[in-house]
Structures are given as C-alpha cells and as structure tokens.
Amino acid sequence: MSPRKNVIKFLILCLVWGLTWIAVKTGIETVPPMMFAATRFLCAGLLLSGWSLRSCRIPFAAGEDLVRLVIASLLMITLCYGPLVWGMQFVASGTAAVIEMSLTPLALLGFGILLGEERWSGARAFAMIIGMIGLSCLFSPTLEFTSLSGTAGIVGLLAISWSAVSSAWGSVLARPLITRYGSTFVSGCTTLIGGGGLFFSSLVFEPEATASLQAPWNWQAVASWLFLVLFGSLIGYSIYLQLIRDIGPARAGSFAFVSPIVAVAVGVMIAGEALSAAGMFGMILMLLAAAICLYGYQDSSRSSRHDDAEADEGCALEVAVELRCNGRQGEAARRIR
C-alpha cells in the first residue's frame, strides 16, 4: 500500500463512518431522513468552499470537467442518499446494510476497471466474496427476506442496490477531478451540489420536510447533525476522496468491511447489544477481506504508476495555485507600500 499516512487516513475513515451510523439513526428519528442529510451536506459544502476561498485555492472547473463534477455530485449524494432512505422503508435495516455495504466495494472495483482507474485483481475479487459473507454473518440476526416477496420490497431492495452503485460510480468519476483540483475543492462542490439536489428532493417527496425546517429540533437531533457535519462530512468525506485519489477506488472502498465492525462494537460497549459467535466470525472475515483489498495485490504496472503520476500532478497543481496566490498577495502589498 502507499505511505503510512494513507493507512492512518483509512483507519480514521473507518472509525468516523462507523460512528456516523449511530448519529444518522438518532437524527432521523425526529427529522425527515432526506432533509436531515441534505442540510448536513449543504452546511459542509459551504464550510469547505469557504475554506477554499480563505486559502485562495479556488480553481475553475469548466467544459467537460464541470459536467463531470455535476454528474459526480448528483451520483455521490443526491442519487445515493435519496433512494437509500426511501428503500429502507420497505427493507429491514440489517438486510439493507448487507446489500449496501457489500455492493459498495464491489461497484467501486467494477467502475474502476471500466473507467481505467483500476486493474482486475483476482485477490480483490476473492476479498469481496469473503467480505460479503462476513457482512451476512455479522448482520444475520437482523436479516429479513420475507418482506421482499411484495412489489414494494423488491423495489426497495433495488433502490438500496442502486444507492451503492450510484455512490461508487460518482466516486470513480470524481477521481480525476480530485487530482486536478484538490480534495477540498471537490469535497465542497460535490456536497454543495449534491446536497442541494437532495434538499429539493426532500421538499418534493417528504411531506414533513418544510415543517422540519420551521420547528426546532430536539438536542439529540442537533448533536447528531453537528457530529455528521464535522466528522462525517468535513473530515470523513474529505478523507474518503483523498483515498480514492491516492490509493484507488477498490482499496478505499474496503472501508465498507471495517466501519460496520466499529458500529457494532460501539453498540455492544455502549448499548449492551449482544454479539453472537456468527457475528464474531463475520468480523474476522471482514477484517481479512479489508486486509486483502489493501495489501493482497500490489499494482506493479500501469495502476501504481498512474496513481503516482496523478498524486504528483495534484501536488504540482496545488503548489502552482499557492504560488500564484502568494504572488498576487505580494503584488498587492507592493502597491500599498
């Protein structure tokens, strides 16, 4: 794998996104799910864009890059979270978690190969199978398939499956943009654009969305929202995009095999939830799957050189932008003098 800092980033991502499950669950108990997510992403997008403006690092995406940025934003945020929260009305939470978390790394690998950002690896494909089995074991007490016999259940399952595909597709599309424009800029734009689309979707499809903006939220929802903005979006989402750029979609996507372990462990320690032997076995399989994804296959040819070249290009762009900004600031200072 890449330098040690990428391992640290990966572990932070798994920890943060493992804890966001609890925050989301708490928030949507009193606030419409899409509106809760939309306001979180909009706030994060404004803060990230403001930070980019403060550091004088506002590149301009135009032409094909602008189209790609908009499409990636809608895929990663609007078309992911909207179908996900809608589908979960008809599918048991454990089943939804297994489907969404299993498909995420698989779809990242698939789109990475199709779009030339990854190379086929039998080891990683094997890791995906192990991870899916592990997820099924971990969530086996909450798996429920009897409700999927009706039309609503099948459509809900398809919506949840699409959310994973949509997120992965957008993530791979965004990788070249992260290299050219930096993770802060892309994080700010995607959360702002995607959050805006999710906001309007909430107003259309969630009857209580408008009322939720007019009435004060309880302190649990506010605390959960603040945690999601700060840790889930500003820190977690930005790190995720950096990992997509620096280590590739397949490796970054293996967080889906680790963050559920964090969520379950927190439930066991704080809420006193039970953990079965099957769950323990599932955790072991998931950790093994993540290890294989991260270390089991080293790209010694085009993929690794592509990653290094993109990282170098991104660093060069950031340096050039910073030098240009410093030059402007220096010129302004000379004029004042």
N, C-alpha and C positions, 0 to 999 in steps of 0.2 A: 504494500500500500504506500501512499505518499507520505510526506513528513509526519512527525509526531503530532503536530498541531491539528492535522486533519482527524487523527484518532480522537483527540480531545474534543474537537468540534462535534464529531459523531456521537460521542458519549453524552455531551451536553444536550444535543438534539434529542436523543432517546429519552433522557431524563425529563426535559421540558415538555416534550409532546406526550410523554407518558402521563404527566401530571395534568395536562390540559383536558384529558378525558373527564376528570372529576369536576373541573371548572365548567366545562360545557354542560355536563349533566345537571349541575346545580343551577346554572343560569337559565336553561330552557324550561325549568320547572315553572317559572312565572313569566317569562318573556318569550314571544314567538321565536322559534329557532332561527329562521332566516333573518329576521330583524336583529336578533342578538348577534349573529355572525356578521351581518352587513355593517352595523355600527362599529364593531370591533375592527374590521378591515379598513373602513373609511378613516377611522382615527389613526390607525397605524400608518396608512398611506400618507396622510397629512403630515405626521411627525417625521417619517422617513424623507419625504420630499422637502420639508423644512430643513432637515439636517443636511441634505444635499445642497440646498441653497446657501446655508450658512458656511459650508466648506468650499463654496464656489466650484462645485463639481456637478453642474447641470449640463450634460451633453444633450444634443438634439437628435432625436430619432426621426428619420424621415423616410419616405418611399417604402421599400419592402420591409425595412426594419420596423417602421411604425405599424404597418399592417400585422407583422408577426407579433409585435408587442401587444396589440389589442386582442388578437386571437388567443395568444398565450394567457393573457389576463382573464379572459372570459372562461377559457377551459380550466384554468387552475382554481378559480374562485367561484364565479357565478354558476357555471355548468357542472361544477363538482358539488358544492355545498347545497345548492338548491335541490337537485334530485336526491341527494343523500338524506337530507332531513325529511323530504317528502316520502321517500321509500321506507324509512324507518317507522312510519305509522302503521305499516302492514306487515313488517318482518320483525321477528324477535331480535332483541338487541345483540344477543350472542351470535345468532346467525349472521346478522348484518356485519358484526365485527370480523368474523371469519372470512366472509366474502370480500369485504372491502380491503382488509389487511393482506389477504392472500393475493388478490389481483394487483395491488399497487406495485410491488417489486417486479412481478411478472410482466405487467404492462410497461414499466419503465425499461426493462430489458428488451422487450419486443420493439417498442418505439425507438429505443436507442439503436437497435440493429437496423431498422427500416430507414431511419434518418441519418445513418452513418456516424452516430455518436458512440456506438459500442460494436464489439465483435462477438460472434457466437462463442459461447463457452459451455461445454457440457457440465463442467463443475458447478457453474452458477445455476444452470437448469436443474441439476440434481438438488442444489440447495433450496430452490424454490419449492420442490416437491416435499422436502423434509420440513421446511417452514410451514407449508400448508397443513401437513399432518400435525405438526406441533400446535398450530393455532386451533385446530379442531379438538385436540386433546385438552388444551387449556380452557376452552370455552364450552366443552362438552356438556356441563350441567345446564347451560342456558340455550343450547341448540334446540331449535324447534322448527320442524319442516311440515307439520300437519296443516299450518295456516297457508302454505304455499299452493294448496290444491285449487284455490279460487283464482279468479282473474286478477283481483286486487293484489293478492300475494305474489303472483308471478310478475306483474308489472312493477311492484315494489322491489322485488329482487333484481329485476332488470335495471331499475333506476339506481340502485346501490352499486351494481356492477358497473354501470356507465360512469358513476362518480369516480371510481378508481381509474377507469380508462381515461376519462377526461383530464383528471389531475396529472396523470403520467404523461399524456400527450402534450399538455401545456408545458410541463416541466422540461421535456426534451426540446420542445420548440424554443424555450427561453434560454437554453444553454449558450448558443452563440451570442445572444444579446448580453448575457451576464459577462461574457468575455470582453465584448467590445465596450460596454458602457458601465460596468461595475455592478456589484450586487446591491448596493444601497439604492442606486437609481432604479434598477429593475424591480427591486422589492417594493419601493414606493409606488411606482407606476402600476404594477400588477395588483397590489392590494387596493389602490385607489380606483382603478378602472373596474376590477372585478368586484370590489365592494359596492361600487355604485350600481352595477348591474344587479347585484344581489339585493340591494336596497329597493330598487324599483320592482323587482320580482316579489319581494315581500309585501309591498303595498298592493300588488295585484292579487296575489294568491293567499295571503294570510289575513283573514278578516279582522283580527285584533291588532294588526301592525300599527295602524295610526293611533289607536288608543294607548298602545305601549309607549309611544313617544310623548304622550301628553301626561301620563301618570308617572309618579316617582316609582323607581324600582326599589325593592327591599335591599337591605345591606348585603345579603348573600349574593344576589344577582350582580350588584355593583362590584363587590370584591372579586367575583369570578370574572367579570368583564375586564376589570383592571389587570388581573393576572394574565388574561388571554392577550390583551393588547401589549403589555410589557414583555412577557416571557414567550407567549405563543407566537406572536407576530413579529415584534421588533427584534427579538433575539432568535427564537426558533426558526421562523420562516426565512430570515436573512441567512442564518447558518445553513439551512437546507439548500438555498440557491447557491451558496458558495461551494457546498459539497457537490452539487450537481455539476458545477463548472470544474472543480479541481480533481474529483475522483471518479466522475462519471455517474450516469443515472442508476445503473444496476447496483453499484456499491452504496450510493447514497440511499437508495430505496430499501436497503436491508434494515433501515430503522424500523420498518413495519414488523420485524420479527423481535425487536427488543423493547420498544415502547409499550406494547401490551403487558409485558412482564413487569415493567415499572408500575403500571396502573393496577395490576392485580396485587402486586406486593404491597402497595400503599393501602389497598382495600383490606388486606389481611392484617396489616400492622395497626391501622387506624380504626377501621370499622369492624374489625374482628371477623371478617368473612372467612369462610372455610376454604381450604385448598386441598383438593383430592390428590391421590397418587397419580392419577392420569394427568392432572394439571401440572404436577412437578415434572413428569416425563415430557409433557408438551413444552415446558420451559427449556428443558435441556435440548430438545430437538431444535427449538427456535434459536437458541444461542449458537448451536452448531451450524445452523443454516446461515446466520449472520456472519459467523467466522469464515465459512467457506466463501460467501459472497465477497468479503473484504480481503481475504488472504489466499483463498484456494486457487486463484487463477491470476497470474501476473501477466498483463499485456506487454509483451516484449517487442511488438512491432508497431503497426500504424496507430493503435489506440493510445498507447502510452506516449508516443511522440506527439500525437495530436493533442493530448492533454497538456503536455509540457509547453508546446508551442502556443496553445491558447492562453495558458497561465502567463507566459512571458509577454504575449501580446496585450493581455489585460493590464499587467503591471506597467508596461510601456505607455499604454493609453492614460492610465491614472497619473503617471509621472508627468506626461506631456500636458495634461489638463492642469495639474497643480502648478507646473512651471508657468503656463500661460496666465493662470490666475495671479500668481505671485508677481509676474511681470506687469500685469495691469495695476495691481496694488502699488507696485514701486513707481510706476509712471504717474499714478495719481498723487503719490506722496511728493514726487519732484515738482509737480505742478503747484501743489500747495505751498511748498517752500519758495 
